[in-house]
């Protein structure tokens, strides 16, 4: 498809209505448009609306620079160094507004000084076209992407064709520069341009390809799939903290089990979780390790029923059997139960630190979920009400219910705790007033002594 001649689909020929859009998104689009700027909805929200799905968020793209956006909106915060964005803060949502980018860096004129790092150049038409820098490392991964461009250039530098569709607030038409409508109708995930180049520029795009395929029920185009498999081990070039956030997105969108299978087939799972993946290929007591698949299927069912699954519960369900075996190994060397579990969690977090960096506080909550399983066996035990009131009780109880479902054990135990929770009223909130006997007494302010005048007799 020729990007200079985009496909324009007028309002009567597509299903997107303004009534489906966030009121805040409409307000932003109209304010940009009324001030003479181009204003589009772009990306996943347009894709989802065309598929009849409810968008999670609404992203706006415009030819206004971040500095101009900030002047238009008092609720604007500029964020990001690698990719400069405007976040517009509303009471119930945050909207992301980006400036059209170009895939190629624009060189400044010889007499044109580059703005300082992080600064924003004036708008196009005033002698500037580029923002501070467009940087790649030696292997082609994009380190910074702050170069102004046109709507067509912006579409060309996005990740997949189905995510480059735009909704124009000026005439309510859909604009397609890269053949996204065709791929959307065929159910195909296809990178824009050469897949090897696009996956090298940002290795996380390989994870996103798998996520969209699983979430939408689409197929990754064959050349893209083979390229992804060849480059799967390079995914760890992305920052470990970013990969942790991407893993949460992968498994908390309602298609976790299918995502897991695609990750393993592509080689991405082995790159992200090398030791765990090797463990999955073995057996314990003659049985294969299938609990991770069962756990992710359970997560999908909870999400479909509208039940929230926390990051720590997801990690406990995925890696619980592995952590239990690590704990047994440390116990066999003479470590007491709690210390053995602590050592298992520490080893697990350490082995993932260079690929998927799970925050330490999340690791502590995973430890508590596993540690609480022993406490459930004591009915009622000491201070059961205090146990139920703990912050991690709900996740620990959900883990117990999952384990019971797949093993058929502990059903009477679960019934006992459910009955106890139902019949036991919550503890009354403690009074916040300070007893009169403990109120601090008011201190008298000492009066300063007047200094004697010179020559006075003391």
C-alpha positions as CSV (number, residue, x, y, z in Angstrom):
1,X,0.0,0.0,0.0
2,X,1.3,3.4,-1.0
3,X,1.6,5.5,2.3
4,X,1.3,8.7,0.3
5,X,-2.2,7.7,-0.8
6,X,-3.9,6.4,2.3
7,X,-7.2,4.5,2.3
8,X,-9.9,6.7,3.7
9,X,-13.0,5.1,5.0
10,X,-15.8,7.6,5.4
11,X,-18.2,7.6,8.4
12,X,-21.1,5.7,6.7
13,X,-18.7,2.8,5.9
14,X,-17.3,2.0,9.4
15,X,-19.0,1.3,12.7
16,X,-17.2,3.7,15.0
17,X,-19.5,6.3,16.6
18,X,-18.5,9.3,18.9
19,X,-20.9,7.9,21.5
20,X,-18.4,5.0,22.0
21,X,-15.5,7.3,22.8
22,X,-14.5,8.6,26.2
23,X,-15.9,12.0,26.9
24,X,-12.4,13.1,27.9
25,X,-10.9,11.8,24.6
26,X,-13.6,13.7,22.6
27,X,-12.8,16.9,24.6
28,X,-9.1,16.6,23.8
29,X,-9.6,15.8,20.1
30,X,-12.0,18.8,19.7
31,X,-9.7,21.2,21.5
32,X,-6.8,20.3,19.3
33,X,-8.9,20.5,16.2
34,X,-10.4,23.8,17.2
35,X,-6.9,25.3,17.7
36,X,-5.9,24.4,14.1
37,X,-4.1,21.1,14.8
38,X,-4.6,17.6,13.3
39,X,-6.1,15.3,15.9
40,X,-6.6,11.5,15.5
41,X,-7.4,8.6,17.7
42,X,-4.8,5.9,17.0
43,X,-3.8,2.4,17.8
44,X,-5.5,-0.2,20.0
45,X,-8.6,1.9,20.6
46,X,-9.4,2.2,16.9
47,X,-8.6,-1.5,16.3
48,X,-10.8,-2.6,19.2
49,X,-13.8,-0.4,18.2
50,X,-13.7,-1.8,14.7
51,X,-13.7,-5.3,16.1
52,X,-16.6,-4.6,18.4
53,X,-14.4,-4.7,21.6
54,X,-14.4,-2.2,24.4
55,X,-11.1,-0.2,24.4
56,X,-9.0,-0.2,27.5
57,X,-7.8,3.4,26.8
58,X,-7.8,6.1,24.2
59,X,-4.6,7.4,22.6
60,X,-4.4,10.6,20.7
61,X,-1.9,11.6,18.0
62,X,-1.4,15.1,16.7
63,X,0.9,17.5,14.8
64,X,1.0,19.7,17.9
65,X,4.4,19.5,19.7
66,X,4.5,18.5,23.4
67,X,5.2,22.1,24.3
68,X,2.1,23.3,22.4
69,X,0.0,20.5,24.0
70,X,1.1,21.7,27.4
71,X,0.1,25.2,26.6
72,X,-3.4,24.0,25.6
73,X,-4.1,21.8,28.6
74,X,-3.5,22.8,32.2
75,X,-3.8,19.2,33.2
76,X,-0.8,18.2,31.0
77,X,2.4,16.5,32.2
78,X,5.2,15.8,29.8
79,X,6.9,12.4,30.4
80,X,9.6,10.2,28.8
81,X,13.0,10.6,27.4
82,X,13.1,7.7,24.9
83,X,9.8,8.8,23.6
84,X,8.5,12.2,24.7
85,X,4.7,12.2,25.4
86,X,2.0,14.3,27.0
87,X,-0.2,12.8,29.7
88,X,-3.4,14.6,30.3
89,X,-4.8,13.9,33.8
90,X,-8.5,13.7,34.3
91,X,-10.5,12.6,37.4
92,X,-11.2,9.1,36.0
93,X,-8.5,8.5,33.4
94,X,-5.1,9.6,31.9
95,X,-5.0,10.2,28.2
96,X,-1.8,9.8,26.3
97,X,-1.2,12.4,23.5
98,X,1.8,11.9,21.2
99,X,3.2,14.1,18.4
100,X,3.5,12.6,14.9
101,X,6.9,10.9,14.6
102,X,9.2,10.1,11.7
103,X,11.0,6.9,11.2
104,X,14.2,8.7,10.1
105,X,16.1,11.4,12.0
106,X,15.9,14.8,10.5
107,X,19.3,16.6,10.5
108,X,19.3,20.2,11.7
109,X,20.5,22.9,9.3
110,X,24.1,23.9,9.7
111,X,23.2,27.2,11.5
112,X,20.4,25.5,13.5
113,X,21.5,24.6,17.1
114,X,20.1,21.4,18.5
115,X,17.9,21.9,21.6
116,X,19.3,20.7,24.9
117,X,18.5,17.0,25.8
118,X,14.9,16.7,26.9
119,X,13.9,20.1,25.5
120,X,11.2,20.5,22.9
121,X,11.9,22.2,19.6
122,X,9.4,24.8,18.2
123,X,6.7,23.6,15.9
124,X,7.3,22.7,12.3
125,X,7.0,25.8,10.1
126,X,9.1,27.9,12.5
127,X,12.5,26.7,11.3
128,X,12.6,23.4,13.1
129,X,11.4,19.9,12.3
130,X,13.1,17.6,14.7
131,X,13.1,17.0,18.4
132,X,16.4,16.5,20.2
133,X,17.5,13.1,19.0
134,X,16.9,9.8,17.3
135,X,19.3,7.2,18.6
136,X,20.0,3.5,17.9
137,X,22.6,1.3,19.4
138,X,25.1,-0.7,17.4
139,X,22.7,-3.6,16.9
140,X,19.8,-1.4,15.7
141,X,17.7,-1.1,18.9
142,X,16.0,2.3,19.2
143,X,17.3,4.2,22.3
144,X,15.5,7.5,21.6
145,X,12.7,8.3,19.2
146,X,11.9,12.0,19.3
147,X,11.7,13.2,15.7
148,X,8.7,15.1,14.3
149,X,7.0,13.7,11.2
150,X,3.9,13.6,9.1
151,X,0.8,11.4,9.7
152,X,2.0,9.0,7.0
153,X,5.5,8.8,8.5
154,X,4.0,8.2,12.0
155,X,1.9,5.3,10.7
156,X,5.0,3.8,9.0
157,X,6.9,3.7,12.3
158,X,4.3,2.0,14.4
159,X,4.6,-1.7,15.3
160,X,1.8,-3.6,13.5
161,X,-0.6,-2.7,10.7
162,X,-3.7,-3.3,12.8
163,X,-2.4,-0.8,15.3
164,X,-1.7,2.0,12.8
165,X,-5.3,2.8,11.9
166,X,-6.5,6.4,12.7
167,X,-9.9,8.0,13.5
168,X,-10.0,11.6,12.3
169,X,-12.1,13.9,14.4
170,X,-12.4,16.4,11.6
171,X,-14.6,14.2,9.4
172,X,-15.0,11.0,11.5
173,X,-13.3,8.9,8.8
174,X,-10.8,6.0,9.3
175,X,-7.4,6.6,7.7
176,X,-5.3,3.6,6.8
177,X,-1.7,4.2,5.5
178,X,-0.3,0.6,5.8
179,X,-3.1,-1.9,4.9
180,X,-4.3,-2.4,8.5
181,X,-8.0,-2.8,7.5
182,X,-7.1,-5.8,5.3
183,X,-5.1,-7.5,8.0
184,X,-7.8,-6.7,10.5
185,X,-10.5,-8.4,8.3
186,X,-8.2,-11.4,7.7
187,X,-7.2,-11.7,11.4
188,X,-3.4,-11.3,10.7
189,X,-0.7,-9.8,12.9
190,X,1.9,-8.3,10.6
191,X,4.8,-5.9,11.4
192,X,5.0,-2.7,9.3
193,X,8.1,-3.0,7.1
194,X,10.8,-5.6,7.5
195,X,10.0,-7.7,10.6
196,X,13.7,-8.3,11.4
197,X,14.3,-4.6,11.5
198,X,11.2,-3.8,13.5
199,X,11.9,-6.5,16.1
200,X,15.5,-5.4,16.4
201,X,14.4,-1.8,16.9
202,X,12.3,-2.8,19.9
203,X,12.5,-6.5,21.0
204,X,9.3,-6.1,23.1
205,X,7.4,-6.0,19.8
206,X,7.9,-9.8,19.6
207,X,6.0,-10.1,23.0
208,X,3.3,-7.7,21.7
209,X,2.8,-9.9,18.6
210,X,2.2,-12.9,20.7
211,X,-0.1,-10.9,23.0
212,X,-2.3,-9.6,20.2
213,X,-2.4,-13.0,18.5
214,X,-3.6,-14.7,21.8
215,X,-6.0,-11.8,22.8
216,X,-7.6,-11.3,19.5
217,X,-7.5,-14.9,18.2
218,X,-5.4,-13.8,15.2
219,X,-2.5,-15.5,13.4
220,X,1.0,-14.1,13.2
221,X,1.9,-13.8,9.5
222,X,4.3,-16.6,8.5
223,X,7.4,-14.5,7.7
224,X,6.9,-12.5,10.9
225,X,6.5,-15.7,12.9
226,X,9.7,-17.3,11.5
227,X,11.6,-14.1,12.1
228,X,10.2,-13.9,15.6
229,X,11.4,-17.4,16.3
230,X,14.9,-16.6,15.0
231,X,15.2,-13.5,17.1
232,X,13.4,-14.7,20.2
233,X,16.6,-14.9,22.4
234,X,17.2,-11.1,21.7
235,X,14.1,-10.2,23.7
236,X,16.3,-9.9,26.9
237,X,18.0,-6.8,25.4
238,X,14.9,-4.9,26.7
239,X,15.1,-3.6,30.3
240,X,14.2,-6.3,32.9
241,X,11.8,-3.9,34.6
242,X,10.0,-3.3,31.3
243,X,9.8,-7.0,30.6
244,X,8.2,-7.6,34.0
245,X,5.4,-5.1,33.0
246,X,5.0,-6.8,29.6
247,X,4.7,-10.2,31.3
248,X,1.9,-8.9,33.5
249,X,0.1,-7.7,30.4
250,X,0.6,-11.0,28.6
251,X,-1.0,-13.1,31.3
252,X,-3.7,-10.8,32.8
253,X,-5.7,-10.1,29.7
254,X,-7.9,-13.2,29.8
255,X,-5.9,-15.4,27.3
256,X,-3.0,-16.4,29.6
257,X,-3.0,-20.2,28.7
258,X,-3.0,-19.6,25.0
259,X,-0.3,-16.9,25.4
260,X,1.8,-19.4,27.3
261,X,1.6,-21.9,24.5
262,X,2.6,-19.3,21.9
263,X,5.5,-18.1,24.0
264,X,6.9,-21.6,24.4
265,X,6.5,-22.3,20.6
266,X,8.2,-19.1,19.7
267,X,11.2,-19.5,22.1
268,X,10.3,-16.3,24.0
269,X,9.4,-18.2,27.1
270,X,12.8,-19.9,27.3
271,X,14.6,-16.6,26.8
272,X,12.5,-14.9,29.6
273,X,12.6,-17.8,32.1
274,X,15.6,-19.9,31.2
275,X,15.9,-22.0,34.3
276,X,12.2,-22.4,34.8
277,X,11.8,-23.5,31.2
278,X,14.5,-26.1,31.6
279,X,12.7,-27.4,34.7
280,X,9.5,-27.7,32.8
281,X,11.2,-30.1,30.4
282,X,11.9,-32.5,33.3
283,X,9.6,-34.6,35.4
284,X,9.0,-34.9,39.2
285,X,8.3,-38.4,40.5
286,X,7.6,-39.5,37.0
287,X,5.0,-36.8,36.3
288,X,5.4,-33.9,33.8
289,X,5.0,-30.3,35.1
290,X,1.6,-29.3,34.0
291,X,0.5,-27.0,36.9
292,X,1.7,-23.8,35.2
293,X,-0.7,-24.5,32.3
294,X,-3.5,-25.3,34.8
295,X,-2.7,-22.2,36.8
296,X,-3.0,-19.9,33.8
297,X,-6.2,-21.5,32.7
298,X,-7.6,-20.9,36.2
299,X,-6.5,-17.2,35.9
300,X,-8.4,-16.9,32.6
301,X,-11.5,-18.3,34.2
302,X,-11.2,-15.8,37.1
303,X,-10.8,-12.9,34.8
304,X,-13.7,-14.0,32.6
305,X,-15.9,-14.1,35.8
306,X,-14.8,-10.5,36.6
307,X,-12.5,-11.5,39.5
308,X,-9.3,-9.5,39.7
309,X,-6.0,-11.4,39.8
310,X,-3.1,-9.6,41.5
311,X,0.5,-9.8,40.1
312,X,1.6,-11.8,43.2
313,X,-1.2,-14.3,42.8
314,X,-0.4,-14.7,39.1
315,X,3.3,-15.4,39.9
316,X,2.4,-17.8,42.7
317,X,0.1,-19.8,40.3
318,X,2.7,-19.9,37.5
319,X,5.8,-20.7,39.6
320,X,4.3,-22.2,42.8
321,X,5.2,-25.8,42.0
322,X,8.7,-24.8,41.1
323,X,9.1,-22.8,44.3
324,X,7.8,-25.7,46.4
325,X,10.4,-27.9,44.9
326,X,13.1,-25.4,45.6
327,X,11.9,-25.1,49.2
328,X,12.0,-28.9,49.6
329,X,15.6,-28.9,48.4
330,X,16.7,-26.4,51.0
331,X,14.8,-28.2,53.7
332,X,16.7,-31.4,52.8
333,X,19.9,-29.6,53.8
334,X,18.5,-29.0,57.3
335,X,17.0,-25.5,56.9
336,X,13.8,-24.9,58.9
337,X,10.5,-24.5,56.8
338,X,10.3,-20.7,56.8
339,X,14.0,-20.2,56.2
340,X,13.9,-22.7,53.3
341,X,11.0,-20.8,51.7
342,X,12.8,-17.5,52.1
343,X,15.9,-19.0,50.4
344,X,13.8,-20.4,47.6
345,X,12.2,-17.0,46.9
346,X,15.6,-15.3,47.0
347,X,17.1,-17.8,44.5
348,X,14.1,-17.5,42.3
349,X,14.2,-13.6,42.2
350,X,18.0,-13.8,41.7
351,X,17.8,-16.0,38.7
352,X,15.2,-13.8,37.0
353,X,16.9,-10.5,37.8
354,X,18.7,-10.2,34.5
355,X,15.6,-11.0,32.4
356,X,12.3,-10.3,34.1
357,X,12.9,-8.2,37.2
358,X,10.1,-9.1,39.7
359,X,10.0,-6.3,42.3
360,X,11.2,-7.4,45.8
361,X,7.9,-6.4,47.4
362,X,6.0,-8.6,45.0
363,X,8.4,-11.5,45.8
364,X,7.7,-11.0,49.5
365,X,3.9,-11.2,48.8
366,X,4.4,-14.4,46.8
367,X,6.3,-15.8,49.8
368,X,3.4,-15.0,52.1
369,X,0.9,-16.7,49.8
370,X,2.9,-19.9,50.0
371,X,3.7,-19.6,53.7
372,X,0.0,-19.1,54.6
373,X,-0.9,-22.5,53.1
374,X,0.3,-24.2,56.3
375,X,-1.7,-21.9,58.5
376,X,-5.0,-22.9,56.7
377,X,-4.7,-26.4,58.0
378,X,-5.1,-25.1,61.6
379,X,-8.8,-24.7,62.2
380,X,-9.4,-22.4,63.9
381,X,-5.8,-22.1,65.3
382,X,-4.6,-19.1,67.2
383,X,-6.2,-15.8,66.4
384,X,-8.1,-16.8,63.2
385,X,-9.8,-13.4,63.0
386,X,-6.3,-11.8,62.8
387,X,-5.3,-14.2,60.1
388,X,-8.4,-13.4,58.0
389,X,-7.7,-9.7,58.4
390,X,-4.2,-9.9,56.9
391,X,-3.6,-8.0,53.7
392,X,-2.5,-11.2,51.8
393,X,-5.3,-13.5,53.0
394,X,-7.5,-13.2,49.9
395,X,-4.6,-14.2,47.6
396,X,-3.5,-17.0,49.8
397,X,-7.1,-18.4,50.0
398,X,-7.4,-18.2,46.2
399,X,-4.2,-20.2,45.9
400,X,-5.6,-22.8,48.3
401,X,-8.8,-23.0,46.2
402,X,-6.8,-23.5,43.0
403,X,-4.7,-26.2,44.5
404,X,-7.8,-28.0,45.8
405,X,-9.5,-27.8,42.3
406,X,-6.6,-29.6,40.6
407,X,-5.9,-32.1,43.3
408,X,-9.3,-32.8,44.7
409,X,-7.9,-32.3,48.3
410,X,-8.7,-29.9,51.1
411,X,-12.3,-29.3,50.1
412,X,-13.5,-29.7,53.7
413,X,-10.8,-27.2,54.7
414,X,-12.0,-24.7,52.2
415,X,-15.6,-25.1,53.4
416,X,-14.6,-24.5,57.0
417,X,-12.8,-21.2,56.2
418,X,-15.7,-20.0,53.9
419,X,-18.2,-20.7,56.7
420,X,-15.9,-19.0,59.2
421,X,-15.5,-15.9,57.0
422,X,-19.3,-15.7,56.4
423,X,-20.3,-16.1,60.0
424,X,-17.6,-14.0,61.6
425,X,-18.3,-10.2,61.7
426,X,-15.4,-7.9,60.9
427,X,-13.5,-6.5,63.8
428,X,-14.7,-3.0,64.8
429,X,-12.4,-0.2,63.7
430,X,-10.2,1.0,66.5
431,X,-11.0,4.5,67.9
432,X,-8.7,7.1,66.7
433,X,-9.2,9.6,69.6
434,X,-6.3,10.1,72.0
435,X,-7.1,9.4,75.7
436,X,-7.1,12.5,77.9
437,X,-4.4,11.0,80.1
438,X,-2.0,10.6,77.2
439,X,-2.6,14.0,75.6
440,X,0.5,16.0,75.6
441,X,0.5,18.9,78.0
442,X,0.8,22.4,76.6
443,X,4.2,23.8,77.2
444,X,4.5,27.3,78.6
445,X,6.4,29.7,76.5
446,X,9.2,31.2,78.5
447,X,9.4,35.0,78.5
448,X,12.8,36.2,77.5
449,X,14.7,38.1,80.1
450,X,15.2,41.7,79.3
451,X,18.9,42.5,78.9
452,X,20.2,45.1,81.3
453,X,21.0,48.5,79.8
454,X,24.7,49.4,79.7
455,X,26.0,50.7,83.0
456,X,23.2,49.2,85.1
457,X,24.0,48.0,88.6
458,X,23.4,44.3,89.0
